[in-house]
Amino acid sequence: MRSHKTWWCYAVLMATLLASSTVMSSVVITGTRVIYPAEIREVTVKINNEGSKPVLVQTWIDQGDIASTPSNSMAPFVISPPVSRIDPSKGQSLRLMFTGAQLPGDKESVFWLNLLEIPAKVSGTGEQNILQLAFRSRIKVFYRPANLRGTSAAASEALQWRIVAQPNGTFSLQAHNPTAFHVSQSDLTLIAGNQQVLSEPGMVAPGETHLFALPELKSMPAAGAQVQYSAINDYGALVPVRKPVTL
């Protein structure tokens, strides 16, 4: 019985610490995304330790699998250094290098940069039980071929929106991206008269169509509905966009 109680307390503590991991993590990546132009030999990403203790950081790039590890990731990039120690209030520059794999030349490809922060071992604790957690951060890496048609800035305005009824009686916003660039957005809202219906934000890949659920919308709105969102540009800034919606 005692061992079962101890395990249960450990599970609760683990869940609590994981829920607050964004607060406890001390290593910060400069920027919210990485743009990798195809004509550039390498791209530099800066990370900083804003904590009070040294940390060990491991980095790798994956193709979108959140369960990836440095040993099984197949993304066509090399990061140098893959492992580094960063002292408090110090930084480290990561060099990202494309290995030359075959990728589409007419649209962006997206990958994910992973940063695993391993805290320094706590010493001098005697018989105390110490639980230490490794924190993982991920940001998008956009590989951008040369001479793409249009611009990433214009892509956010080019999304085509319509409202579609689902077989289960609910409604969704359907976004089509006719451009060669990924469009990420937040604060996605349908405005229909005096009604504002929130939806989950997300990313629409080049040439693809994506559905965003509208769980609070009970009926098809009248003509004149609009969609409002904040597009995320290459620098991570939010750009307000408002577009008409096709019913």
Backbone bond lengths (Angstrom), bond angles and torsions (degrees), N, CA, C in turn:
res aa  C-N    CA-C-N  psi(-1)  N-CA   C-N-CA  omega(-1)  CA-C   N-CA-C  phi
1 M - - - 1.461 - - 1.516 111.14 -
2 R 1.322 115.30 -39.56 1.457 118.49 -179.08 1.519 111.05 -64.16
3 S 1.343 116.92 -42.50 1.454 119.23 -179.02 1.520 111.03 -65.00
4 H 1.343 117.56 -36.33 1.460 120.25 177.82 1.522 110.51 -64.73
5 K 1.318 118.03 -41.34 1.464 121.78 178.98 1.517 110.78 -65.30
6 T 1.331 116.28 -40.56 1.459 119.74 178.89 1.523 111.06 -63.03
7 W 1.340 116.33 -42.90 1.470 120.12 178.82 1.513 111.21 -62.75
8 W 1.358 116.30 -41.66 1.462 119.72 -178.84 1.526 111.02 -64.14
9 C 1.328 117.62 -42.22 1.463 121.39 178.11 1.525 110.46 -62.81
10 Y 1.323 116.54 -39.58 1.464 120.40 178.50 1.526 110.35 -63.13
11 A 1.341 117.24 -42.05 1.463 120.70 -179.52 1.519 111.26 -63.20
12 V 1.349 116.34 -41.81 1.464 120.06 178.82 1.521 110.49 -63.80
13 L 1.335 116.68 -43.60 1.458 120.51 179.59 1.513 110.81 -63.45
14 M 1.312 117.43 -41.71 1.465 121.46 179.02 1.521 110.62 -61.19
15 A 1.328 117.02 -45.22 1.463 120.16 -179.57 1.514 111.13 -63.38
16 T 1.324 117.26 -39.17 1.463 121.22 179.59 1.518 111.31 -64.36
17 L 1.323 116.31 -44.15 1.459 120.13 -178.85 1.513 111.57 -68.64
18 L 1.322 117.30 -38.70 1.459 119.58 178.31 1.516 111.05 -65.28
19 A 1.317 117.22 -36.16 1.464 120.58 179.86 1.513 111.29 -65.47
20 S 1.326 117.26 -26.83 1.464 120.03 -178.24 1.518 112.11 -105.47
21 S 1.339 117.24 19.53 1.462 120.77 -173.36 1.513 112.45 -62.76
22 T 1.346 117.82 -32.57 1.451 118.97 -178.68 1.520 111.01 -67.03
23 V 1.341 116.22 -26.79 1.457 120.21 179.12 1.522 110.37 -78.66
24 M 1.343 116.90 -37.62 1.449 121.11 -173.24 1.526 112.54 -83.46
25 S 1.319 117.69 -23.48 1.452 120.50 -179.06 1.526 110.40 -63.59
26 S 1.330 116.45 137.01 1.464 119.81 -175.19 1.527 113.44 -109.73
27 V 1.336 118.37 -17.04 1.458 121.17 -179.43 1.524 109.93 -91.10
28 V 1.318 116.21 128.07 1.458 122.14 -175.62 1.525 109.43 -118.73
29 I 1.333 116.07 133.95 1.459 121.51 175.42 1.522 108.68 -88.90
30 T 1.322 117.04 130.92 1.457 120.95 177.29 1.529 108.87 -73.95
31 G 1.323 116.26 114.97 1.458 120.94 -177.67 1.519 111.66 97.50
32 T 1.329 115.68 161.22 1.458 121.42 -179.57 1.519 112.56 -108.10
33 R 1.319 117.40 -2.59 1.459 122.41 179.53 1.517 109.52 -160.07
34 V 1.312 115.92 161.26 1.468 121.48 178.82 1.527 107.94 -122.92
35 I 1.327 116.45 127.50 1.455 121.76 174.25 1.529 107.96 -102.45
36 Y 1.345 116.54 122.77 1.460 120.70 -178.65 1.528 108.74 -114.63
37 P 1.346 117.89 95.65 1.474 119.85 176.03 1.522 110.66 -66.44
38 A 1.331 117.07 137.16 1.464 121.44 -175.33 1.520 112.85 -61.62
39 E 1.341 116.89 -28.59 1.460 119.52 -176.25 1.532 113.07 -81.98
40 I 1.331 117.01 -3.72 1.465 121.16 -179.08 1.526 109.95 -94.20
41 R 1.332 116.25 138.08 1.468 120.12 -178.25 1.519 111.83 -69.74
42 E 1.328 117.52 -39.14 1.456 121.51 179.68 1.517 110.22 -155.15
43 V 1.330 115.39 159.85 1.465 122.48 178.03 1.521 107.98 -125.11
44 T 1.317 116.55 141.08 1.459 121.43 -179.15 1.525 110.24 -105.54
45 V 1.327 115.51 134.26 1.465 122.41 176.30 1.521 107.75 -121.06
46 K 1.330 116.53 130.34 1.469 120.84 -178.09 1.524 109.92 -99.71
47 I 1.330 116.68 134.12 1.459 121.81 173.67 1.526 108.12 -123.89
48 N 1.335 116.32 149.16 1.462 121.69 -176.12 1.523 110.39 -132.95
49 N 1.313 115.26 142.24 1.461 121.85 174.24 1.525 108.19 -95.41
50 E 1.323 116.39 104.71 1.453 121.52 -179.48 1.527 112.33 -95.55
51 G 1.328 116.32 9.63 1.451 120.86 178.65 1.514 112.29 -90.24
52 S 1.324 115.38 -172.63 1.467 121.75 -177.34 1.523 112.92 -104.72
53 K 1.348 117.21 1.72 1.453 121.05 -178.30 1.523 109.87 -132.72
54 P 1.322 117.79 153.92 1.466 120.09 176.62 1.524 110.37 -67.77
55 V 1.320 116.31 151.39 1.465 121.12 178.46 1.519 109.26 -135.80
56 L 1.322 115.25 155.92 1.448 122.56 172.96 1.519 107.24 -103.51
57 V 1.330 117.27 131.30 1.462 121.91 -175.84 1.528 109.59 -121.61
58 Q 1.327 115.81 130.04 1.458 122.39 174.58 1.526 108.36 -115.42
59 T 1.333 117.27 136.40 1.460 120.94 -175.97 1.528 110.46 -130.41
60 W 1.344 115.70 148.01 1.458 121.71 173.89 1.528 108.49 -161.29
61 I 1.329 116.61 168.30 1.464 122.40 -179.92 1.520 108.76 -121.36
62 D 1.347 116.22 134.80 1.456 120.41 177.85 1.522 110.20 -122.11
63 Q 1.321 115.51 176.90 1.463 122.12 -176.41 1.525 112.90 -99.69
64 G 1.324 116.38 15.98 1.457 119.98 177.75 1.513 114.25 119.35
65 D 1.324 117.81 -3.32 1.460 121.96 179.41 1.523 109.16 -87.36
66 I 1.341 116.41 111.31 1.463 119.69 -176.76 1.525 111.57 -67.15
67 A 1.331 117.24 -18.40 1.460 120.75 178.99 1.523 112.44 -89.12
68 S 1.308 116.96 8.22 1.466 120.09 -177.83 1.525 111.55 -67.25
69 T 1.321 115.14 158.07 1.459 122.72 175.53 1.527 107.53 -132.93
70 P 1.330 117.41 165.67 1.471 119.01 177.85 1.525 113.19 -58.14
71 S 1.324 117.63 -27.06 1.463 120.73 -175.87 1.522 113.52 -83.43
72 N 1.340 118.08 -24.18 1.466 118.36 -177.22 1.523 114.26 -113.88
73 S 1.331 117.94 -1.42 1.456 120.08 179.84 1.533 110.22 -70.95
74 M 1.350 115.50 135.96 1.465 120.65 -177.31 1.530 111.80 -110.97
75 A 1.305 118.62 13.71 1.467 121.54 -178.45 1.533 110.16 -63.94
76 P 1.346 117.39 142.04 1.474 121.12 -175.14 1.532 113.44 -82.29
77 F 1.318 116.03 53.51 1.460 120.51 179.44 1.522 109.87 -137.84
78 V 1.318 115.32 151.54 1.456 122.68 172.33 1.518 107.57 -119.86
79 I 1.340 116.70 136.93 1.461 121.56 177.42 1.512 108.95 -114.86
80 S 1.320 115.81 134.16 1.457 120.95 177.37 1.536 109.82 -129.85
81 P 1.356 118.03 126.98 1.461 127.00 -5.46 1.526 110.79 -81.31
82 P 1.332 117.96 147.63 1.467 119.50 178.61 1.524 112.63 -73.53
83 V 1.330 116.16 -25.67 1.468 122.03 178.03 1.521 108.21 -135.26
84 S 1.322 116.40 135.61 1.466 119.34 179.02 1.513 110.72 -152.23
85 R 1.311 116.01 153.54 1.462 123.00 173.68 1.529 107.25 -100.90
86 I 1.322 115.37 133.67 1.462 120.27 -179.94 1.528 108.45 -124.32
87 D 1.306 116.36 120.34 1.457 121.38 179.21 1.529 110.61 -77.15
88 P 1.331 117.30 163.16 1.469 120.61 -179.91 1.525 112.01 -56.42
89 S 1.322 116.29 138.61 1.474 123.64 179.08 1.525 112.95 62.63
90 K 1.315 117.27 18.52 1.458 121.71 177.39 1.528 109.43 -113.95
91 G 1.339 114.90 168.58 1.450 120.26 -179.27 1.516 112.35 -131.06
92 Q 1.326 115.27 173.08 1.449 122.39 178.63 1.523 108.38 -144.41
93 S 1.318 117.11 135.96 1.459 121.47 175.90 1.523 109.22 -97.59
94 L 1.332 116.26 126.24 1.455 122.12 177.30 1.528 109.12 -99.86
95 R 1.302 117.07 132.32 1.462 122.23 177.88 1.519 108.69 -101.42
96 L 1.346 116.91 118.07 1.453 122.79 177.49 1.525 108.71 -99.79
97 M 1.336 116.75 126.60 1.462 121.53 -178.43 1.523 109.81 -128.19
98 F 1.326 116.23 128.11 1.454 122.63 178.38 1.517 109.12 -78.57
99 T 1.341 116.72 136.39 1.460 120.54 -173.82 1.520 113.58 -88.65
100 G 1.342 118.10 -8.07 1.456 120.17 176.59 1.509 115.24 96.11
101 A 1.328 118.30 20.72 1.462 121.02 178.12 1.526 110.88 -68.48
102 Q 1.338 116.92 162.03 1.454 122.21 179.56 1.531 109.79 -76.16
103 L 1.335 116.42 115.35 1.454 122.48 177.12 1.526 108.53 -127.75
104 P 1.339 118.39 156.11 1.470 120.01 178.41 1.517 111.46 -54.80
105 G 1.338 115.54 137.93 1.460 119.85 -179.92 1.506 113.57 -96.83
106 D 1.351 117.01 -4.60 1.465 120.47 -176.70 1.522 113.48 -109.49
107 K 1.344 117.38 7.42 1.461 120.62 178.77 1.529 109.86 -161.95
108 E 1.324 115.60 162.10 1.459 120.83 177.25 1.538 110.94 -68.46
109 S 1.322 115.09 153.70 1.460 123.11 168.45 1.527 107.51 -118.63
110 V 1.329 117.18 145.91 1.458 120.08 -177.09 1.522 110.21 -117.23
111 F 1.328 115.34 139.10 1.459 123.95 175.96 1.532 107.61 -133.19
112 W 1.330 116.00 179.36 1.461 120.43 -178.64 1.522 110.78 -129.95
113 L 1.333 115.22 128.94 1.461 121.65 174.16 1.525 108.50 -90.41
114 N 1.334 115.72 123.49 1.467 122.03 -179.96 1.521 110.22 -105.41
115 L 1.325 115.42 138.69 1.461 121.61 176.24 1.524 107.84 -129.71
116 L 1.329 116.07 114.70 1.460 122.19 179.23 1.518 108.60 -104.09
117 E 1.318 115.94 116.81 1.467 122.30 -177.56 1.519 109.36 -100.91
118 I 1.334 115.85 118.63 1.457 121.87 -179.22 1.518 108.21 -110.16
119 P 1.335 119.54 114.39 1.469 121.05 -176.96 1.522 111.87 -68.61
120 A 1.332 114.83 156.14 1.462 120.45 178.50 1.523 110.19 -65.66
121 K 1.310 116.11 148.95 1.454 121.13 179.79 1.518 110.01 -66.33
122 V 1.342 115.32 133.06 1.464 120.64 179.46 1.514 108.82 -80.74
123 S 1.339 116.63 127.63 1.460 120.73 -179.47 1.519 110.16 -114.31
124 G 1.322 115.38 161.72 1.459 120.44 176.38 1.509 113.60 71.77
125 T 1.346 117.85 29.72 1.457 120.19 -177.95 1.527 112.51 -97.39
126 G 1.319 117.22 -2.87 1.462 119.84 178.37 1.510 111.70 64.19
127 E 1.347 115.66 -128.84 1.464 120.82 -178.77 1.518 112.58 -92.56
128 Q 1.328 119.12 6.24 1.457 121.03 -178.25 1.525 110.37 -67.74
129 N 1.326 114.72 144.65 1.459 120.65 174.92 1.522 108.41 -88.32
130 I 1.328 117.26 123.85 1.462 122.53 -177.34 1.529 109.03 -118.31
131 L 1.329 116.17 128.13 1.453 121.64 175.96 1.522 108.86 -105.18
132 Q 1.333 116.35 116.99 1.458 121.17 179.21 1.526 109.72 -113.43
133 L 1.319 115.65 138.24 1.449 121.10 -177.38 1.520 110.83 -119.24
134 A 1.323 115.48 145.54 1.459 121.24 172.82 1.521 107.76 -97.69
135 F 1.336 117.53 132.33 1.451 122.33 -176.58 1.529 109.97 -105.37
136 R 1.331 114.88 136.84 1.454 120.75 -177.50 1.527 110.17 -117.91
137 S 1.324 116.14 129.62 1.463 122.63 175.85 1.519 108.48 -116.55
138 R 1.353 116.88 148.91 1.458 121.59 178.83 1.526 109.06 -137.69
139 I 1.332 116.69 134.51 1.452 121.60 172.08 1.523 108.65 -133.03
140 K 1.328 116.25 158.24 1.459 120.99 -176.30 1.527 111.41 -79.65
141 V 1.326 114.20 145.63 1.466 122.84 173.21 1.530 106.71 -119.58
142 F 1.343 116.81 117.34 1.456 121.18 -179.96 1.526 109.52 -101.72
143 Y 1.338 115.59 114.09 1.461 120.06 175.62 1.526 107.01 -86.36
144 R 1.328 116.93 118.37 1.462 122.74 -171.12 1.532 110.70 -114.78
145 P 1.343 117.70 106.99 1.465 120.90 177.10 1.528 111.41 -61.58
146 A 1.298 115.80 156.72 1.467 120.73 178.90 1.527 110.05 -74.02
147 N 1.330 114.87 152.58 1.468 123.28 172.12 1.526 114.00 62.18
148 L 1.330 117.33 34.38 1.463 119.68 174.02 1.527 109.75 -68.97
149 R 1.317 116.62 147.92 1.456 120.31 177.53 1.517 109.98 -72.53
150 G 1.336 117.33 134.98 1.457 121.93 179.84 1.514 112.11 81.53
151 T 1.335 115.32 -166.93 1.463 121.75 179.68 1.519 109.46 -135.62
152 S 1.316 115.86 157.61 1.465 119.85 178.04 1.523 110.91 -65.56
153 A 1.332 117.18 -33.12 1.466 120.61 179.94 1.525 111.27 -65.25
154 A 1.326 116.63 -38.82 1.467 120.27 -179.01 1.526 111.84 -77.31
155 A 1.318 118.00 -21.21 1.465 121.14 -176.26 1.522 112.38 -62.11
156 S 1.330 117.46 -36.24 1.461 120.33 -178.10 1.520 112.27 -63.48
157 E 1.340 116.49 -28.96 1.466 121.41 178.72 1.527 111.44 -84.89
158 A 1.312 117.39 -13.93 1.464 121.26 -173.13 1.528 113.38 -89.92
159 L 1.332 118.28 -8.06 1.467 119.74 178.65 1.526 110.11 -58.01
160 Q 1.329 115.57 139.65 1.460 121.94 179.12 1.532 108.70 -108.52
161 W 1.340 116.29 124.90 1.461 121.49 -171.58 1.523 111.52 -115.75
162 R 1.320 115.15 142.54 1.448 120.93 171.00 1.524 109.49 -150.44
163 I 1.327 117.15 159.98 1.459 122.29 177.62 1.517 107.99 -101.03
164 V 1.312 116.37 131.25 1.460 121.14 -179.89 1.523 109.55 -124.48
165 A 1.314 115.98 141.56 1.461 122.17 175.87 1.521 109.29 -87.52
166 Q 1.323 116.43 135.71 1.449 121.87 -179.86 1.530 110.69 -94.74
167 P 1.330 118.22 155.92 1.467 121.27 -179.49 1.531 114.16 -57.44
168 N 1.330 117.09 -26.92 1.467 119.96 -178.91 1.525 113.10 -85.90
169 G 1.345 117.23 6.47 1.448 120.57 176.49 1.515 114.82 93.91
170 T 1.324 117.79 -3.39 1.461 121.04 177.77 1.523 110.16 -91.54
171 F 1.343 115.35 176.44 1.466 120.72 -179.22 1.530 109.68 -125.83
172 S 1.326 115.03 155.38 1.464 121.00 178.61 1.514 109.82 -140.32
173 L 1.318 114.89 153.14 1.453 121.30 168.35 1.524 107.73 -88.19
174 Q 1.312 115.99 127.49 1.455 120.44 177.59 1.521 109.38 -106.83
175 A 1.325 115.76 121.53 1.465 121.38 -179.73 1.513 109.62 -111.67
176 H 1.328 116.35 129.40 1.463 121.21 174.42 1.515 109.00 -114.91
177 N 1.325 115.65 132.51 1.458 121.62 -178.63 1.532 109.28 -108.23
178 P 1.341 118.14 103.85 1.465 120.78 -178.14 1.527 113.36 -85.12
179 T 1.328 118.09 3.57 1.460 121.23 -173.67 1.521 111.71 -97.99
180 A 1.331 115.72 178.73 1.463 122.31 179.01 1.528 112.33 -93.92
181 F 1.352 116.72 6.52 1.461 121.26 -174.28 1.528 110.75 -118.57
182 H 1.331 115.65 148.37 1.454 120.30 172.67 1.525 109.29 -72.61
183 V 1.319 116.60 142.19 1.454 121.23 177.29 1.529 108.30 -121.09
184 S 1.323 116.30 114.68 1.464 122.34 175.71 1.514 108.56 -105.86
185 Q 1.331 116.19 141.42 1.453 118.80 -178.97 1.524 110.59 -146.59
186 S 1.326 115.18 161.34 1.459 122.80 176.58 1.525 108.23 -133.94
187 D 1.335 115.85 172.75 1.470 122.07 177.57 1.524 111.73 54.90
188 L 1.318 117.10 43.76 1.460 121.94 -178.12 1.529 109.95 -73.59
189 T 1.342 116.57 123.05 1.462 121.68 -175.30 1.521 110.50 -139.96
190 L 1.330 115.87 134.38 1.460 121.31 171.30 1.524 108.18 -93.08
191 I 1.336 116.51 128.22 1.457 121.64 179.30 1.535 107.50 -112.55
192 A 1.333 115.47 114.19 1.462 122.08 -178.95 1.527 108.11 -128.67
193 G 1.325 116.53 98.27 1.456 120.46 -175.18 1.515 110.43 65.21
194 N 1.337 116.54 -123.20 1.464 121.11 178.42 1.527 112.12 -91.45
195 Q 1.320 116.60 1.16 1.457 121.30 -177.10 1.519 111.31 -96.53
196 Q 1.322 115.58 135.63 1.458 121.66 174.38 1.524 108.16 -122.49
197 V 1.330 116.02 120.92 1.458 121.66 -176.54 1.521 109.12 -115.54
198 L 1.319 116.69 120.53 1.460 121.57 -178.18 1.516 110.99 -82.74
199 S 1.337 115.47 149.10 1.452 122.06 174.83 1.520 108.70 -134.01
200 E 1.331 115.79 166.17 1.459 119.87 177.22 1.525 109.53 -76.15
201 P 1.335 118.62 132.75 1.471 120.61 177.64 1.521 110.64 -74.81
202 G 1.313 115.57 173.37 1.459 119.37 178.89 1.512 111.28 179.18
203 M 1.323 116.02 -161.32 1.462 122.22 -177.48 1.528 109.27 -125.71
204 V 1.334 115.90 139.64 1.463 121.50 176.57 1.525 107.29 -114.22
205 A 1.319 116.07 119.80 1.467 121.53 -176.90 1.525 111.06 -76.89
206 P 1.325 117.67 160.83 1.472 121.29 179.74 1.524 112.32 -55.76
207 G 1.341 116.50 130.64 1.450 121.93 176.91 1.513 115.14 72.97
208 E 1.324 118.22 2.23 1.453 120.57 -175.01 1.532 112.25 -104.21
209 T 1.333 114.30 163.63 1.461 122.62 176.42 1.523 108.19 -118.42
210 H 1.328 116.46 134.80 1.465 121.31 -175.94 1.520 109.48 -132.02
211 L 1.339 116.03 141.62 1.460 121.89 178.63 1.522 110.23 -102.40
212 F 1.343 116.02 133.67 1.459 122.98 175.50 1.529 107.74 -117.68
213 A 1.320 116.40 118.19 1.459 121.08 -174.37 1.530 112.07 -65.64
214 L 1.337 115.27 145.43 1.468 123.21 174.84 1.527 108.15 -121.43
215 P 1.324 118.03 74.46 1.472 120.87 -172.97 1.526 114.02 -63.92
216 E 1.338 118.11 -22.96 1.457 120.85 -177.32 1.528 113.05 -93.06
217 L 1.317 117.43 -5.09 1.469 120.17 179.77 1.534 108.76 -84.64
218 K 1.328 116.83 122.51 1.460 121.58 -174.34 1.529 113.43 -99.94
219 S 1.319 118.25 -19.39 1.464 120.41 -179.76 1.524 109.11 -151.41
220 M 1.325 115.63 160.64 1.456 120.30 179.20 1.533 109.31 -66.07
221 P 1.328 118.20 125.54 1.471 120.14 -178.27 1.521 112.02 -71.33
222 A 1.308 115.26 165.48 1.465 120.95 177.53 1.524 109.88 -75.16
223 A 1.328 115.44 169.95 1.464 120.49 178.89 1.526 109.96 -60.14
224 G 1.306 116.57 150.59 1.459 122.11 179.17 1.512 114.08 101.04
225 A 1.339 117.67 1.75 1.466 120.46 178.73 1.527 110.02 -65.51
226 Q 1.325 115.03 151.01 1.457 120.89 179.58 1.520 110.29 -133.21
227 V 1.308 115.43 158.85 1.450 121.16 173.85 1.523 108.21 -114.51
228 Q 1.316 115.13 138.63 1.467 121.19 -178.93 1.519 108.34 -127.78
229 Y 1.333 116.50 135.31 1.459 120.47 179.88 1.521 109.45 -157.30
230 S 1.338 115.05 169.42 1.464 121.92 175.90 1.518 108.22 -111.54
231 A 1.318 116.57 108.69 1.457 121.05 178.37 1.535 109.30 -76.80
232 I 1.322 115.76 142.93 1.470 121.03 -179.51 1.523 108.19 -99.69
233 N 1.334 116.73 117.59 1.464 119.53 -176.23 1.526 111.94 -86.21
234 D 1.332 116.89 -174.61 1.467 121.87 -176.43 1.519 113.22 -60.59
235 Y 1.319 117.82 -22.30 1.462 121.75 -176.51 1.523 112.08 -100.80
236 G 1.331 116.75 5.54 1.456 120.73 179.80 1.510 114.02 84.04
237 A 1.335 117.87 2.87 1.464 121.32 179.46 1.527 109.99 -80.18
238 L 1.333 116.37 152.73 1.454 122.55 179.75 1.522 109.96 -94.16
239 V 1.328 116.00 126.48 1.462 122.32 -178.97 1.531 108.16 -114.49
240 P 1.352 118.81 115.47 1.463 120.17 -178.29 1.529 111.92 -67.84
241 V 1.330 115.50 136.60 1.468 121.79 179.86 1.523 107.75 -135.55
242 R 1.323 115.82 139.46 1.460 121.78 175.97 1.529 108.18 -136.01
243 K 1.344 116.69 124.90 1.464 121.31 -173.41 1.525 110.30 -135.37
244 P 1.344 117.42 150.58 1.456 120.06 173.78 1.532 111.16 -70.73
245 V 1.338 115.08 154.45 1.446 121.30 -178.96 1.520 108.90 -116.04
246 T 1.312 115.91 135.98 1.467 121.39 175.87 1.520 109.11 -86.94
247 L 1.333 117.27 131.13 1.459 121.28 -179.91 1.526 111.43 -88.51
